[in-house]
Amino acid sequence: MDWQKGPVAVPPARDAASCVALASDIGLTLRVHQTDQFLVLSPTDDASAAVTGRSLDQVYRRFYEQFNRAGFEPKTPPDKLVWVCLDSYRALEAYGRAADGAEVSWMNAYYSHRTNRVAAAMMGGVRTAQAAGRPSGSAGKLAASGDSDSGEAVVGGLSVRTITHELTHQLAFNSGLQRRGATYPFWLTEGLATNFEADSPDSVGLGREEARYRQRLIEAKALGRLIPLERFLAMTEWNAGQGAATRYAYAQAWGLFHYLMATRPAALRAYMAELASPWLGPQDGESVRRRFVAAFGPAGPLEEDFRRSIDRPHVAAR
């Protein structure tokens, strides 16, 4: 792969046809449903898929409203985006292995940089395993919230939190906010997505206070489970499955992005623009950490202020 150009774009109609064929090879039946912005591949009837599609389109519109309002100026993708909706966790596991060579049994859904698709399991199924450990290296970078989907609002068979989280990943990497093929710190990719999560498409709001993540962040601080910032800044992926460590890591990613949005919004936008530059080659964890320090200052003083903000949140800058 040419790191300046990133992964090769595949026309969405051709990609959808390829995905349908792949699904057939592993015993799954998918049909293509079109919306204004998406090709939704689903085993369900047209009416159910249409509900999912309308929700995706609604969150899509909110994404652009919110990020433009925050000064990020995301670009509109030139083509429709592909979502693969599967009727069980078993089907998601089979798809993950076939499409990405990945172990996804601990995920509800994931966005793949390699295929540029989101794959999600509809709720109501039973997991066949709760594996922990990193995805196969052939999967590219996978993003998932690491949360159970029980008790969450549902549209078209999908958790709304799943829709808002994974669609944020997909749109970030198709709007210029992030670049496929670039190296990103875990906190930025997951912090951006968790800050856009919502319980309903109508309640999506970038930078809003999220009680669930705030409470987990407070708990992690009280238990001494926060990852030291010097190490956290250099992490480019999260390798564990479900569990307290994952919940705290995602909460810390949410908290750091939320904190920077509130206290240093211009620096955050400039930092993200630099990381998305097509002239910036692959980086290791240490170079990722150095770029953060160059953008925001030494980690020590910032960590002290961030830790204070966990109990006394900053008001988001306008």
C-alpha positions as CSV (number, residue, x, y, z in Angstrom):
1,M,0.0,0.0,0.0
2,D,1.3,3.5,-0.9
3,W,1.0,5.3,2.5
4,Q,0.6,8.6,0.7
5,K,-2.5,7.4,-1.1
6,G,-3.9,5.0,1.5
7,P,-6.1,2.0,0.7
8,V,-7.5,1.7,-2.8
9,A,-11.1,2.8,-3.0
10,V,-13.6,0.3,-4.3
11,P,-16.9,1.5,-5.8
12,P,-19.6,0.8,-3.2
13,A,-21.9,-1.2,-5.6
14,R,-19.1,-3.5,-6.5
15,D,-18.0,-3.8,-2.9
16,A,-21.5,-4.6,-1.8
17,A,-21.8,-7.3,-4.5
18,S,-18.4,-8.8,-3.4
19,C,-19.6,-8.8,0.2
20,V,-22.9,-10.6,-0.7
21,A,-20.8,-13.2,-2.5
22,L,-18.5,-13.6,0.5
23,A,-21.5,-14.0,2.8
24,S,-23.0,-16.7,0.5
25,D,-19.7,-18.6,0.7
26,I,-19.9,-18.8,4.5
27,G,-23.7,-19.7,4.5
28,L,-25.1,-16.2,5.0
29,T,-27.8,-14.5,2.9
30,L,-27.6,-10.8,2.5
31,R,-29.6,-8.4,0.3
32,V,-28.7,-4.8,-0.6
33,H,-30.9,-1.9,0.5
34,Q,-30.1,1.6,-0.6
35,T,-30.6,4.8,1.4
36,D,-29.6,8.4,0.6
37,Q,-26.0,7.8,2.0
38,F,-25.6,4.0,2.5
39,L,-25.8,0.6,1.0
40,V,-27.2,-1.6,3.9
41,L,-26.6,-5.3,3.5
42,S,-29.0,-7.2,5.6
43,P,-30.8,-10.5,5.8
44,T,-34.0,-8.8,7.0
45,D,-37.0,-7.7,5.0
46,D,-37.1,-4.3,3.2
47,A,-39.1,-2.6,6.0
48,S,-36.7,-3.5,8.8
49,A,-33.7,-2.6,6.7
50,A,-35.3,0.7,5.8
51,V,-35.6,1.6,9.5
52,T,-31.9,0.9,9.9
53,G,-31.1,2.9,6.8
54,R,-33.2,5.9,8.0
55,S,-31.3,5.9,11.3
56,L,-28.0,5.8,9.6
57,D,-28.9,8.7,7.4
58,Q,-30.1,10.7,10.4
59,V,-26.9,10.1,12.3
60,Y,-24.9,11.0,9.2
61,R,-26.6,14.4,9.0
62,R,-26.1,15.0,12.7
63,F,-22.4,14.1,12.3
64,Y,-21.9,16.9,9.7
65,E,-24.0,19.4,11.6
66,Q,-22.0,18.8,14.9
67,F,-18.5,18.6,13.5
68,N,-19.0,21.6,11.3
69,R,-20.4,23.6,14.2
70,A,-17.2,22.6,16.2
71,G,-15.0,24.0,13.4
72,F,-13.7,20.7,11.9
73,E,-15.1,21.1,8.3
74,P,-15.5,17.4,7.4
75,K,-15.8,16.6,3.7
76,T,-18.7,14.7,2.3
77,P,-17.8,11.2,1.0
78,P,-18.1,11.0,-2.8
79,D,-19.8,7.6,-2.6
80,K,-22.3,5.7,-0.5
81,L,-20.9,3.8,2.5
82,V,-21.4,0.1,3.2
83,W,-23.0,-1.4,6.3
84,V,-23.2,-5.1,6.9
85,C,-26.0,-6.0,9.4
86,L,-26.0,-9.6,10.5
87,D,-28.7,-11.5,12.4
88,S,-26.5,-13.1,15.1
89,Y,-23.2,-12.9,16.9
90,R,-22.3,-16.2,15.3
91,A,-22.8,-14.7,11.9
92,L,-20.7,-11.6,12.9
93,E,-17.9,-14.0,14.0
94,A,-18.0,-15.9,10.7
95,Y,-18.0,-12.7,8.7
96,G,-15.1,-11.2,10.7
97,R,-13.0,-14.3,10.0
98,A,-13.9,-14.3,6.3
99,A,-13.7,-10.6,5.6
100,D,-10.9,-9.5,7.9
101,G,-9.2,-12.5,9.3
102,A,-10.2,-11.2,12.7
103,E,-11.4,-12.7,16.0
104,V,-14.5,-10.5,16.8
105,S,-16.4,-12.7,19.3
106,W,-16.1,-10.0,22.0
107,M,-17.5,-7.3,19.7
108,N,-21.0,-6.1,18.9
109,A,-19.8,-4.4,15.8
110,Y,-16.6,-3.1,14.2
111,Y,-15.4,-0.7,11.5
112,S,-12.6,-2.1,9.3
113,H,-10.0,0.2,7.7
114,R,-9.2,-2.5,5.2
115,T,-12.7,-2.9,3.7
116,N,-14.1,0.5,4.8
117,R,-17.3,-1.3,6.0
118,V,-19.0,-1.5,9.3
119,A,-20.3,-5.0,10.3
120,A,-22.8,-5.2,13.2
121,A,-24.7,-7.9,14.9
122,M,-28.4,-7.3,15.5
123,M,-29.5,-7.6,19.1
124,G,-31.2,-10.7,20.5
125,G,-28.7,-13.3,19.5
126,V,-26.5,-15.3,21.9
127,R,-22.7,-15.0,21.8
128,T,-20.9,-18.3,21.1
129,A,-17.8,-17.1,22.9
130,Q,-16.3,-14.2,24.9
131,A,-12.8,-14.3,23.7
132,A,-10.1,-11.8,24.8
133,G,-7.1,-10.9,22.8
134,R,-6.0,-8.8,19.9
135,P,-7.6,-9.3,16.4
136,S,-5.5,-11.0,13.7
137,G,-2.9,-8.7,12.2
138,S,-4.6,-9.2,8.8
139,A,-7.6,-7.3,10.0
140,G,-6.1,-3.9,9.8
141,K,-7.2,-1.6,12.7
142,L,-10.6,-2.6,14.2
143,A,-12.6,-0.3,16.3
144,A,-15.3,-1.4,18.8
145,S,-16.7,0.0,22.0
146,G,-16.1,-3.1,24.1
147,D,-19.4,-2.7,25.8
148,S,-22.4,-5.0,26.3
149,D,-25.4,-4.0,24.2
150,S,-27.9,-5.1,26.8
151,G,-30.5,-2.6,27.9
152,E,-29.8,-0.2,25.1
153,A,-32.2,1.6,22.7
154,V,-32.6,-0.3,19.4
155,V,-33.6,0.7,15.9
156,G,-33.9,-1.8,13.1
157,G,-32.4,-4.5,15.3
158,L,-29.2,-2.5,16.1
159,S,-28.2,-0.7,19.3
160,V,-28.3,3.0,18.8
161,R,-25.0,3.3,20.6
162,T,-23.5,0.8,18.2
163,I,-24.8,2.9,15.2
164,T,-23.5,6.2,16.6
165,H,-20.1,4.8,17.6
166,E,-19.3,2.8,14.5
167,L,-20.7,5.3,12.1
168,T,-18.5,7.9,13.7
169,H,-15.4,5.8,12.9
170,Q,-16.6,5.2,9.3
171,L,-17.4,8.9,8.7
172,A,-14.2,10.1,10.4
173,F,-12.1,8.0,8.0
174,N,-14.2,9.1,5.0
175,S,-14.5,12.8,5.7
176,G,-10.8,13.8,6.1
177,L,-11.0,14.0,9.9
178,Q,-8.9,10.9,9.9
179,R,-7.1,9.1,7.1
180,R,-7.1,5.4,6.3
181,G,-3.6,4.1,6.3
182,A,-2.3,6.6,8.9
183,T,-1.3,5.8,12.4
184,Y,-3.5,7.1,15.2
185,P,-3.4,6.9,19.0
186,F,-6.1,4.8,20.6
187,W,-7.3,7.7,22.6
188,L,-8.0,9.9,19.6
189,T,-9.8,7.3,17.5
190,E,-11.9,5.9,20.3
191,G,-12.3,9.2,22.1
192,L,-13.8,10.8,19.0
193,A,-16.3,7.9,18.6
194,T,-17.3,7.7,22.3
195,N,-17.9,11.5,22.4
196,F,-20.4,11.1,19.6
197,E,-22.3,8.1,21.0
198,A,-25.9,8.6,21.9
199,D,-29.0,6.7,23.1
200,S,-31.1,8.0,20.2
201,P,-30.3,9.6,16.8
202,D,-31.9,12.8,18.1
203,S,-29.6,13.1,21.1
204,V,-26.3,13.0,19.2
205,G,-24.1,15.9,20.2
206,L,-20.4,16.3,20.0
207,G,-18.7,17.2,23.3
208,R,-21.8,16.7,25.4
209,E,-21.5,15.4,28.9
210,E,-21.9,11.6,29.0
211,A,-22.8,10.3,32.5
212,R,-21.9,6.7,31.7
213,Y,-18.3,7.5,30.7
214,R,-17.9,10.2,33.3
215,Q,-18.8,7.7,36.1
216,R,-16.4,5.1,34.7
217,L,-13.6,7.7,34.6
218,I,-14.3,8.7,38.2
219,E,-14.2,5.0,39.2
220,A,-11.0,4.3,37.3
221,K,-9.3,7.3,39.0
222,A,-10.5,6.2,42.5
223,L,-9.2,2.7,41.9
224,G,-5.9,3.8,40.5
225,R,-6.8,2.3,37.1
226,L,-6.1,5.3,34.9
227,I,-3.3,4.6,32.5
228,P,-0.4,7.0,33.0
229,L,-0.6,9.7,30.3
230,E,2.9,9.2,28.9
231,R,2.0,5.6,28.1
232,F,-1.6,6.3,27.1
233,L,-0.5,8.8,24.5
234,A,1.8,6.2,22.8
235,M,-0.9,3.5,22.6
236,T,-2.0,2.9,19.0
237,E,-4.4,0.0,19.7
238,W,-6.2,-1.7,22.5
239,N,-5.6,-5.5,22.6
240,A,-7.9,-6.7,25.4
241,G,-11.4,-8.1,25.1
242,Q,-14.4,-7.3,27.4
243,G,-13.8,-6.5,31.1
244,A,-13.1,-3.6,33.5
245,A,-9.7,-2.8,31.9
246,T,-11.4,-2.2,28.5
247,R,-14.3,-0.2,30.0
248,Y,-11.8,2.1,31.8
249,A,-9.6,2.5,28.7
250,Y,-12.5,3.6,26.6
251,A,-13.7,5.9,29.4
252,Q,-10.2,7.5,29.6
253,A,-10.2,7.9,25.8
254,W,-13.6,9.6,26.0
255,G,-12.4,11.8,28.9
256,L,-9.2,13.0,27.2
257,F,-10.9,13.9,23.9
258,H,-13.7,15.6,25.9
259,Y,-11.2,17.5,28.0
260,L,-9.2,18.7,24.9
261,M,-12.4,19.7,23.1
262,A,-13.3,21.8,26.1
263,T,-10.0,23.4,26.9
264,R,-7.9,23.3,23.6
265,P,-10.3,23.0,20.7
266,A,-8.2,24.9,18.1
267,A,-5.1,22.8,19.1
268,L,-7.1,19.6,18.8
269,R,-8.3,20.5,15.3
270,A,-4.8,21.4,14.2
271,Y,-3.4,18.2,15.7
272,M,-6.0,16.1,13.9
273,A,-5.3,17.9,10.6
274,E,-1.6,17.2,10.9
275,L,-2.2,13.5,11.6
276,A,-4.5,13.3,8.6
277,S,-1.9,14.8,6.2
278,P,-1.2,12.5,3.2
279,W,2.5,13.5,3.6
280,L,2.8,12.0,7.1
281,G,4.1,8.5,6.9
282,P,3.6,5.6,9.3
283,Q,4.6,6.3,12.9
284,D,5.4,4.2,16.0
285,G,4.1,4.8,19.4
286,E,6.9,7.1,20.5
287,S,6.5,9.4,17.5
288,V,2.8,9.5,18.1
289,R,3.5,10.6,21.7
290,R,6.0,13.3,20.6
291,R,3.5,14.8,18.2
292,F,1.0,15.1,21.0
293,V,3.5,16.9,23.2
294,A,4.4,19.2,20.3
295,A,0.7,20.1,19.9
296,F,-0.5,20.3,23.5
297,G,2.7,20.7,25.7
298,P,4.4,18.4,28.2
299,A,2.3,15.4,29.4
300,G,3.0,16.0,33.1
301,P,1.2,19.4,33.7
302,L,-1.6,18.4,31.2
303,E,-2.1,15.1,33.1
304,E,-2.5,16.9,36.4
305,D,-5.1,19.3,35.0
306,F,-6.9,16.4,33.2
307,R,-7.1,14.4,36.4
308,R,-8.5,17.4,38.3
309,S,-11.1,17.8,35.5
310,I,-12.4,14.3,36.0
311,D,-14.2,15.4,39.2
312,R,-14.7,19.0,38.1
313,P,-15.5,18.9,34.4
314,H,-14.6,21.9,32.2
315,V,-17.3,23.7,30.3
316,A,-16.9,23.0,26.6
317,A,-15.5,26.0,24.6
318,R,-17.8,27.6,22.1
